[in-house]
Amino acid sequence: MEKTNAVRMLEQTKLPHAVRYYESDGALSGAAVAALLGAAPEQVFKTLVTTGKSGGHYVFMIPVEDELDLKKAAVAAGEKSVEMLKSKDLLPLTGYVHGGCSPLGMKKVFPTFVDVSAEALERMMFSAGKIGVQIEATPQVLAKAVRVSFVDLIK
């Protein structure tokens, strides 16, 4: 399989991780991805990109079965409010498509926030930047690869 920017980034920094593959003919629900990988849904995180009232962009990572609390997200980002980035704007802004957005290797580094539940996990999974490919690593590895803040983000 070809390497994604996210995988290259982890390899270059020599941070420990595993690359996990699953079969897909398009974007799947996070719960379906977790099932295909044999992982608990609370271990698999989705990457969400938002736009703040100021026009800034922010990345939030939450477990796949949970919903982002936009008020908590705005507080974390220091914004009056945040809203989900429009799907059509995701690829030009990040270089990634819906269902394959990784917090690593985006075109630009954005402030990134991870739900506090990740801190209790030994291993977590998140998109490697392509549908069908996930990265498995510790939350600490993620925090070394991209500066993150662990905060309460879910409803």
C-alpha positions as CSV (number, residue, x, y, z in Angstrom):
1,M,0.0,0.0,0.0
2,E,1.2,3.5,-0.7
3,K,2.2,5.6,2.3
4,T,0.2,8.6,3.3
5,N,1.6,11.9,4.6
6,A,0.6,10.9,8.1
7,V,2.4,7.6,8.0
8,R,5.5,9.3,6.4
9,M,5.5,11.9,9.2
10,L,5.5,9.2,11.9
11,E,8.2,7.2,10.2
12,Q,10.4,10.3,9.8
13,T,10.1,11.1,13.5
14,K,10.7,7.4,14.4
15,L,7.6,7.5,16.7
16,P,6.2,4.0,17.4
17,H,3.0,3.2,15.6
18,A,1.3,0.5,13.5
19,V,-0.6,1.0,10.2
20,R,-3.9,-0.9,10.1
21,Y,-5.8,-1.6,6.9
22,Y,-9.4,-2.4,6.2
23,E,-11.5,-3.1,3.1
24,S,-13.8,-0.3,2.1
25,D,-15.5,0.9,-1.1
26,G,-16.1,4.3,0.3
27,A,-16.5,6.2,3.6
28,L,-17.9,4.0,6.4
29,S,-19.3,4.9,9.7
30,G,-16.7,5.1,12.5
31,A,-18.5,2.2,14.3
32,A,-18.1,0.0,11.1
33,V,-14.4,0.9,10.9
34,A,-13.9,-0.1,14.5
35,A,-15.7,-3.4,13.9
36,L,-13.6,-4.1,10.8
37,L,-10.4,-3.5,12.8
38,G,-11.7,-5.5,15.8
39,A,-11.4,-2.5,18.1
40,A,-13.7,-1.0,20.6
41,P,-15.4,2.1,19.3
42,E,-14.0,4.2,22.1
43,Q,-10.5,3.4,20.9
44,V,-11.1,4.7,17.3
45,F,-11.2,8.4,16.9
46,K,-12.6,10.6,14.1
47,T,-11.0,13.8,13.0
48,L,-13.3,16.8,12.6
49,V,-12.3,20.1,11.2
50,T,-14.2,23.3,12.2
51,T,-14.2,27.0,11.5
52,G,-14.3,29.5,14.4
53,K,-16.2,32.8,14.5
54,S,-12.9,34.5,13.9
55,G,-12.3,32.5,10.7
56,G,-9.6,30.3,12.2
57,H,-9.7,26.5,11.7
58,Y,-9.5,23.9,14.4
59,V,-9.1,20.1,14.5
60,F,-11.0,18.0,17.0
61,M,-10.6,14.3,17.6
62,I,-13.4,12.3,19.4
63,P,-14.4,8.7,19.7
64,V,-16.3,7.6,16.5
65,E,-19.6,6.9,18.2
66,D,-19.6,10.3,20.1
67,E,-20.8,13.7,19.0
68,L,-18.7,16.9,19.2
69,D,-20.1,19.4,21.6
70,L,-19.7,22.6,19.6
71,K,-19.9,24.8,22.7
72,K,-17.1,22.8,24.5
73,A,-15.1,22.9,21.2
74,A,-15.5,26.7,21.0
75,V,-14.3,27.1,24.6
76,A,-11.3,24.9,24.0
77,A,-10.4,26.9,20.9
78,G,-10.9,30.3,22.6
79,E,-13.7,31.1,20.1
80,K,-17.1,32.6,20.5
81,S,-18.5,29.7,18.4
82,V,-17.3,27.0,16.0
83,E,-19.1,25.2,13.2
84,M,-18.2,22.2,11.2
85,L,-16.2,22.9,8.0
86,K,-18.2,22.4,4.9
87,S,-17.4,19.1,3.2
88,K,-16.4,20.8,-0.1
89,D,-13.8,22.9,1.8
90,L,-12.1,19.9,3.5
91,L,-9.8,18.8,0.6
92,P,-8.6,22.2,-0.4
93,L,-7.9,23.2,3.3
94,T,-6.4,19.9,4.6
95,G,-5.4,17.8,1.6
96,Y,-7.7,15.0,2.9
97,V,-11.2,13.8,1.9
98,H,-14.2,13.1,4.2
99,G,-13.8,9.7,5.8
100,G,-10.0,9.9,5.4
101,C,-9.0,13.0,7.3
102,S,-5.9,12.6,9.6
103,P,-4.8,15.0,12.3
104,L,-1.2,14.4,10.9
105,G,0.2,15.7,7.6
106,M,-2.4,18.3,6.8
107,K,-1.4,21.0,4.4
108,K,-1.2,23.4,7.4
109,V,-0.9,22.7,11.1
110,F,-4.1,23.8,12.9
111,P,-4.7,23.9,16.7
112,T,-5.7,20.3,17.6
113,F,-7.8,19.1,20.5
114,V,-8.4,15.5,21.5
115,D,-11.1,14.3,23.8
116,V,-9.8,13.7,27.3
117,S,-11.0,10.1,27.1
118,A,-8.0,9.3,24.9
119,E,-5.6,9.8,27.9
120,A,-6.9,6.7,29.6
121,L,-6.2,4.5,26.5
122,E,-3.2,2.3,26.0
123,R,-3.6,2.6,22.2
124,M,-5.9,4.6,20.0
125,M,-6.6,4.6,16.3
126,F,-7.2,7.4,13.9
127,S,-7.2,8.0,10.1
128,A,-3.9,7.7,8.3
129,G,-5.2,10.1,5.7
130,K,-6.9,7.7,3.4
131,I,-10.1,5.7,3.6
132,G,-9.1,2.1,4.5
133,V,-6.0,3.0,6.4
134,Q,-5.7,3.8,10.2
135,I,-2.8,4.5,12.5
136,E,-2.6,2.8,15.8
137,A,-0.5,4.5,18.4
138,T,-0.5,5.7,22.0
139,P,-2.1,9.1,22.8
140,Q,1.4,10.2,23.8
141,V,2.8,9.4,20.3
142,L,0.0,11.5,18.8
143,A,0.8,14.3,21.2
144,K,4.5,14.2,20.1
145,A,3.6,14.1,16.4
146,V,1.3,17.1,16.5
147,R,0.8,19.5,19.4
148,V,-2.6,18.6,21.0
149,S,-4.6,19.6,24.0
150,F,-6.6,16.9,25.8
151,V,-10.0,18.4,26.7
152,D,-13.6,17.4,27.3
153,L,-15.2,17.6,23.9
154,I,-18.2,15.3,23.7
155,K,-21.9,15.7,24.5
